[in-house]
Amino acid sequence: MKSTIGMIFNIIKVMVVVFVLVVIVAFLTDMFSKELLCGLAFGSIFSILNLRLLSLALEKAVNMNPGKAQGYVLSRYIMRLIITALVLLISLKATYINIIGTIIGLLLPKISILIVNLFGIEKIIKGKEA
């Protein structure tokens, strides 16, 4: 199976652009703070790692028989949910991390994938008409 790393890099490129836009909007609306920036970075970094964990699990599950693959993917899904809950808990407990920033950072891959699907990857990544 072809590796999904290229697709992940394309999503990360769009995530960086959306991250910068969120920081600019926060700065222009006087909502910008060091805590918000830390939360955005914390959530974004974790969401990139979460996306990579998802791709590794799916790449491995493709080569398994269906029953074993279903259990494997389910266990990896639960593990990623627990880790996400821990990230949110850390964000709540740490005073130097804004929980709203962390949630926005966690949503950045979903926003980026939506943008890529709406406008086409070639248009976003390469700057060409799709």
C-alpha positions in Angstrom: 0.0 0.0 0.0 1.2 3.5 -0.8 2.3 5.5 2.2 0.0 8.3 3.3 2.9 10.5 4.4 2.5 12.7 1.3 -1.1 13.4 2.0 -0.3 14.2 5.6 2.4 16.7 4.5 -0.2 18.4 2.2 -2.6 18.6 5.1 0.1 20.0 7.4 0.9 22.7 4.8 -2.7 23.8 4.8 -2.8 23.6 8.6 0.1 26.0 8.8 -1.7 28.5 6.6 -4.9 28.2 8.7 -2.8 28.4 11.9 -1.3 31.7 10.8 -4.7 33.0 9.7 -6.2 32.2 13.2 -3.3 34.0 14.9 -3.8 37.0 12.6 -7.5 37.1 13.3 -6.9 36.7 17.1 -4.3 39.5 16.9 -6.7 41.9 15.0 -9.6 41.2 17.4 -7.5 41.8 20.5 -8.0 38.2 21.6 -4.3 37.3 21.1 -2.4 36.2 24.1 0.6 34.0 24.9 -1.7 31.4 26.4 -3.8 31.3 23.2 -0.7 30.9 21.1 0.5 28.1 23.4 -2.9 26.4 23.2 -3.0 26.6 19.4 0.5 25.2 19.1 -0.2 22.4 21.7 -3.4 21.4 19.9 -1.9 21.6 16.5 1.2 19.6 17.3 -0.9 16.9 18.9 -3.4 16.8 16.0 -0.5 16.3 13.6 0.7 13.4 15.7 -2.8 12.1 16.0 -3.2 12.2 12.2 0.0 10.2 11.8 -1.1 7.6 14.3 -4.3 7.3 12.3 -2.4 6.8 9.1 -0.1 4.2 10.6 -3.0 2.2 12.0 -4.9 2.2 8.7 -1.8 1.2 6.7 -1.2 -1.7 9.1 -4.9 -2.7 9.1 -5.1 -3.0 5.4 -2.8 -6.0 5.4 -4.8 -7.9 8.1 -7.8 -10.1 7.8 -11.1 -8.2 8.3 -11.9 -9.5 11.8 -8.4 -8.8 13.2 -8.3 -5.4 11.4 -11.5 -4.3 12.9 -10.3 -5.0 16.5 -6.9 -3.4 15.8 -8.4 -0.2 14.4 -10.9 0.0 17.2 -8.2 -0.4 19.8 -6.1 2.3 18.1 -9.2 4.6 17.9 -9.8 4.2 21.7 -6.1 4.9 22.4 -6.2 8.1 20.3 -9.4 9.2 22.1 -7.8 8.6 25.5 -4.7 10.6 24.4 -6.9 13.4 23.2 -8.7 13.5 26.5 -5.3 13.7 28.3 -4.3 16.6 26.0 -7.5 18.5 26.9 -7.1 17.7 30.6 -3.5 19.0 30.5 -4.8 22.1 28.7 -7.4 22.6 31.4 -5.0 22.2 34.3 -2.1 24.2 32.8 -2.6 28.0 33.3 -0.2 28.8 30.5 -2.3 26.9 27.9 -5.6 28.3 26.7 -8.3 25.5 26.3 -10.0 27.4 23.4 -6.7 27.6 21.6 -6.1 23.9 22.2 -9.6 23.0 20.8 -9.0 25.1 17.7 -5.6 23.4 17.3 -7.3 20.0 17.5 -9.8 21.0 14.9 -7.2 22.4 12.4 -6.7 19.1 10.5 -10.5 18.8 10.0 -10.6 22.4 8.8 -7.6 21.8 6.5 -9.1 18.7 5.0 -12.4 20.5 4.4 -10.5 23.3 2.7 -8.5 20.9 0.6 -11.7 19.0 -0.5 -13.6 22.2 -1.2 -11.0 23.9 -3.3 -8.8 21.0 -4.5 -5.3 20.1 -3.3 -3.5 21.4 -6.5 -5.1 24.8 -6.1 -4.1 25.1 -2.4 -0.7 23.4 -2.3 0.7 24.2 -5.8 -1.0 27.5 -6.4 -2.5 26.2 -9.7 -6.0 25.9 -11.1 -7.3 22.3 -10.4 
